Amino acid sequence: MSAPNEVGPAVVDLLGVLAYAELTAFDRLAEDARLAPTLDGRAALARMAAAEIAHHQRLDERLRELGVAPADAMAPFVAPLDAFHDSTRAGTWLEGLVKAYVGDGLATDFYREVAAFLPEPDRGLVLEVLADTGHADFAVREVRAAIAEDRRVGGRLALWARRLVGEAMTQSQAVIAERDELADLLISGTGDLNGIAELLGRLTTAHSARMEALGLNG
């Protein structure tokens, strides 16, 4: 069994934060499924929750292969991720969908950028667990249908989405600030401040595309 330092602490950190993110995604989707106005919607979110726990299991197995206890790898990220979810708990079905699509989407884009700096097989594993579980198309359909029925919904959800992004950025910065290895990986991978600026530009562009897809860019 390989020692964790053979792959570097940044890899373990990234796998750890993703493992906890997938675990909390399962919890949240299972909880939000109960807010669904239809049985079809409830079943759709339940299936997505099942996919998230399967992703968590893949990360759990990889950490064990590296000789790292999954709970130890996840522990540093419990407080910041819990703080984000506690401060952005969805109150409605639509808020839950926007949170998963916009808030989680921003985090996914960031982790996907960082994954580009990892060696294999961990790069491929991270990209695998970040793959869309079908939530994106489902969220877009549900939100756009709700806005078409009542235009006022769009304004409320746009404000909610902006709040989500602000909270997500704050918590992401907290995670990076606490984990020097992740910060070093990001800096060395992007090359310089221009590289980081370009990465942030890509994240902003992807976020704008999601808002447009939802019909919340107006």
N, C-alpha and C positions, 0 to 999 in steps of 0.2 A: 504494500500500500504506500503510495507516494506521500511524502511530507508536504505540508502546505507551502513551505517556503520555496519549493521547487517551481511552483507556478507563480509565486509572488503574492504578497498580501493583497494587492489591488484586485487580483482575480477573485480571491476569497471574499473580499469585501463586496464586489459587484454581485457575485453569486448569492451572498448573504442577504443583501438588500432586495434583490429580486425574489429570493425565496420568501421573504417576509411580505413583500408586496403581493405576491401571488396568493399567499395564505389569507391576507386581509381582503384581497379581491374576491376570493371565494366567500368569505364571511359576508361581505357587503352585497354581493350579487344575490346570495341566498336570502338576505334580509330584504333587499329591494324587491325581490320577486313577489313578496307578500303584498306589495303596494300595487301590483299590476291590476289594471281594470278588467282584464280578461284572462281566462285560463290559458289561452294561447300565449299571451305575454308572460304569464307566470312560468309556463313550461320553457319558453325561450330563455329566460334568465337562469332558470335552474340548469339548463344544458350548458350555458356559458360558465356557470359556477363550477360545474363538473370539469370543464376544460381547464379552468384555472387551478383546481386542486391537482389535476394531472401534471400541469406544468410545475407546480410546487414539488411534486414527487420526483420529477426528473432532476431538479436542482438539488433536492435532498440527497438523492443517490450520488450525484457528482461530488458533492461536498464530502460525503463519506468515503468516496474513492480517493479523495485527496487527504484523508486522515483527519478531517475537520468535523467536529460535532455540529450538525446543522443549527442547533439552538444557540451555540456559541457564535456562529457566523451571523445569525440573525439579530442577536441581542443588541448590538450597537444602534440598530435602526428602528427598534421598537418604539422608542419615545418620539422621534421626529415624525414617523409615519402615522403613529396613533394620534399625535397632535394635529396633523393635517386632517385626518378623517373625523376627529372629534369636532374640529372647527368648521367642517363642511359637510355635516351630516344632512343627507337629503331629506326634505320634508314631504316630497311628493314623488310620484312615479316619474314624471318628466324631469324633475331635478336629478333624480338618480341616473337617468339615461344620459343627461348632459354631463354629469360628473364623470361617468365612466368613459364617455366619448371624448370630451374635451380635456378634463383633468388628467385622466389616465393616459390619454393620447399624447399629451405633452411630455409626461414622464417616460412613456415608451419611446418617443422620438429621441429623448436625451440618452436613455440607456442604449439605444441602437447605435447612436453616434459613438458612445464610449466603447461599445463592443467591437467596433472597427479596429481598435487598438490592441485587442486581445489576441493571444495565440490560439491556434486550434488545439484541442477540440472545443475549447470554451467559447470561442467566438460563435461557432455554429450552434452550440447549445443555447446561448443567450438569444440569438436571432430566432431560434425555434420557439422558445417560450414567450417571446414578444410577438409572435404571429397573431393576427386578429382571430378571435374565436367566433366571429360572426356578429359581434356586438355592434360594429360600426354601421353596417347597412341597416340593421334592425333599429338602432337609435335614430338614424337619419329619417327613416320612414315614419316612425312614431312621432318624432318631434315636428317634422314638417306637416304631418297630418293634423296635429293639434293646433299649429299656427294657422293653417288654412281654415280651420273651424273657428278660431278666435284669435285675431291679430294681436290682442293685448298679451297673449301668452308669450309671444316673441320678445316683447320688451322686458318682461320679468326674467325670462330665461337668459337673455343677453347680459343682464346685470349679474345674474347668478354665475354665468360663465366667466365674466371678468373677475369676480371674486375668487372663483376656483383657481384661475391662473395666477393671481397675486399670491394666494396661499401656497400654491404648488411651488412657485419660484422661491418663496421664503424658506420652505422646508427643504428644497433641493440645496439651497445655499448652506443651510444648517448642516446637512449631511456631509457635503463636500468639506466644509470648514472643520468638521470633527474628524474626518478621515484623511490624513495627509497622503496616504497611498493613492486614494482615488483622485485627489487634487493633482498629485504628481503625474498620474497616468493621463489625466485630461490635458495638462500643460504640455507634457512631452509628446503626446499624440497629435495635438493640434499644431505644435511647433513654436508658436509665439502668440502674442496678443491679437495679431491679425487673424490667425487661425481660429482663436476663440471667438472673435467677432463674427467670422464667417459661420461658425457653428451656431451661434445665437441667431444669426440671420436666417439660417435654414429652419431653426425651431419656430421662429416667428412666422415664416412663410407657411409652414405646415399648419400652424395654429389658425392662421387666417383662412386657409383652405377648409379646415374643419368648420369654422364658424359659418363660412359661406355655404357649405354643404347642408348645414342645419337650418339655414335661412335666418341666421342671427347676426349677419354682418351689416344690416341696414341701420 
